Amino acid sequence: RAAWWAQRTVQSQSPDYRDHLWLGHLLMKSGQSLDKAEEHLTQAVRLGEKHPESWLALIELLAKHKGDQVPAVLKIKEAERKLPKDKIDLTLARAYEILKKDKESEHHFQKALKALPDSPAVLRQVAIRHLMQRKLKEAEPVLRRMLQLEKLGKDDESWARSNLALLLSAGTNFNRFKEAIRLTGLEIDGEGKVVKAAKGKADFGDQKTLLRLQARTLATQPAWKIREAALSRLETLEKQAGLNLDDQFILAQLYNAKGDSQKAHSHLAALSRKKGVPPQFMAFYAQSLLAQNEIDGAKRIIDLLKQMQAQNPTRPIAIALVELQARWHEARNEQAKAKAVIDARLKSPESKAEESLLLMHFHARQKNFAEARRLLSKVWTDCEAEVAGGAAVALLRAEKSTEKQRQSVLARLGQALIKHPRRATLHVQVGDVHDLAGDYRKAEEAYRKALKIEPGNVMALNNLAWLLAQRTDQVKEAERLINRAIEEIGPRGQLLDTRAIVYLKQNKPREAQLDLDDAIKEQKTATRAFHQAQVAEAVNDRTKV
């Protein structure tokens, strides 16, 4: 209908290239009248040959929608002759990108960047390329360069700030997260609450855009005070009918993390009825339903996910489906059928060696530890050493492991360390095995080795702090270590739980209680509840114990 109205509106003899560009683009995207679209885009190029967008639209039509790269390449050569000199390389870079000719595209992007290092248009397109390729390390300095330019338009500044904020908040580094939210006009106060930044102003054009950006950056952190700030912004957007599909999914995830499964499932159910929902949203929904033992609802979503996978198959969703179907059968006490689903995947030609973990985890869930241990030898062969080591330690924790079993895992980790002596995670896993065996001296030694290699390794910092807290003469070092871990990735529940025990050992029950309150509001676990009882006992509150 839009294409029909556009054809009635735009005169075929219009002298303005933008009219033909608009109509040709609309016809192309609608998939209707591609020949007519080509006529209008060719006219747009004729009338506006100095404007890159005309050439790029025509090249996209020829290459993507008509499936013929030869005329598209010829148009690129023609554009190179007719475009202004300062626009050639950036346009050619984008054109070759449309044709998926990465080598040629990268060559022209670099030429454009070298010729015009302070051009917002060039920097923006280079950053877009890096972001689309998930080359975040390369994108970051380009975005920072844009924000350093003296002459930067409002639209370019908002775009660069938004993308830099999202990039910085994507990792686990808490200082980078704090920089990210400062770009959106927020900061964390002394009590860990999200407040308006004292300095700087975040102008993103409209309030909805700002709220969405703030919510998405805040939602990357699990700390409950930050999570609540993200929730409040998305709920405000919801009242203004301003939520898109991604926003609704993030909101559902936040409710799920908060423990409000009713609201989470309500939003996920609404999403499942919409067109264009990414399959990973549905995989999360099915997983959440299974966690609540809503078997019938989970089956409906798994079936929907199967249809989505059939239409557009991808390996991550294929693996997710195997896991979901197996767990659905397990919920119905159909263990043989669950195993059959996994076996079928492992025998398929699309299966990768590391997927042997699926079967090992299945047997561990069934408490068939002997078979899980047997499969573990295959996992050591098929997977990265850290992945295999993590699976081995988890298996030792799941069962009442013997000295022989622990020594077997230590031998495997020792072999891995001969090949990879600088991998801190392997040293942490060695420490974990010694900790399980009650050999705390060797555990401490392994954690210290990990920290020598990687001083900011959070697992080593946390685990060593926990060990040292049990010794009166080393509790101060334990406090220093756990505070370093919190500086690295923020006040997460697991770390706050450890620091609470450190405070308790120092006879600081009030500080311990504050940390435990925050940890439990993030996620309530039996261990944290037990530690609350220990704090209550320390202040002689028998009723609370």
C-alpha angles and dihedrals in degrees: 000000000000090000090048093052091045092055090052091049101046117067114224090228096050110143092210113095090205092066091055092042092053095046094043091050091049093050091047094051092046090055090228127121097001090175089055090047090053090051092054095043091049088052090049089054092048093051096037106030091146092060117085096207091066092054093044093052092050092047090050091051093050096044104036108025101031093034096223117122097179096075089039091057090047089054090051089055090048091049089052089058098045107035122093111268095247092055101044103087097043091048093047091048091055092043094053088046089059088053090049090239096145098176094054092041093052091047093056094042089056092046090051091048092049093048096043108023092161098045111120090205093054094043091048094052092046090051091048090053092051093046093050090051090048090241093145095162090058094042096054099068091045091054091046090050090054092053090051093058115112093214109047124145120236093248093050092046093051091047094050093045092049095049094043090051092051091046094050093047093050095081133058099253107117096203090055089049090053090051088050095056091044086061086059094048099261138108141180116254128213092275093053094255125138111246138166111281114257092218132040132025128247111213113178099159100255138028096243092057091050094047091049093050093046092048094050094050093045093047091066091074123076096204106118096229091054091041091054091052090053091047094051092053094049091047089053090051090048091056088052091050087243101131120116124193094274092048091051091051093049090048090052091049091051092051089048091051089049090054095247096130093165093063092038092054092044091058093041091050090052090050092050090061095055129091121246096026110157113246092235088066090057092046089056091048093051091048091050092049091051090050087057091045091243092149100169093049091047091053091054092052093044089054090050089050090052089056091049091049092050091054096045112012119203130170097234092054092043089057092043090053092052091052093045094047091047092050091046090056090046090054087057092047090249097135095157091055091046091054091046090057091053093043091052091054093048090052094049118103090237093061119110124215094247090062088081083090088075092066094042091053090048092056091045090054089052089050088240089141097163091060091042090054091048090054090046091076088061090048090055088054098043103039141056112276094247092050092049091044092051091050091048094051091046090053092051089052093048095057134037093265124209128224089251092055092048092049090051091056091045089053091052092047089048091055090049091050091053087061096036109025093160097057105111094194091063090055089050090053090051087052091050092054092050089047090054089051091051093244095133096168092060091042090054091048092053094048091050090051089053091051092049088058096038113016092189097051100137097200091052091047093049097044094045091048089053092051095047092047088068089064118072094211094054103041092105091058088047089056092049092050097048091046088054090053091051090049088054101052106004135251099322121170097248092053094044089052090055092046090050089059090047090053091046090054087053091052093250101132095161093057090044091052093051091053093046091049090056093044092051093047087055092049131340114226134169091244093055091047089052090051089051088056090052091053091048090050090052090060093041094248096149094171091057091045 
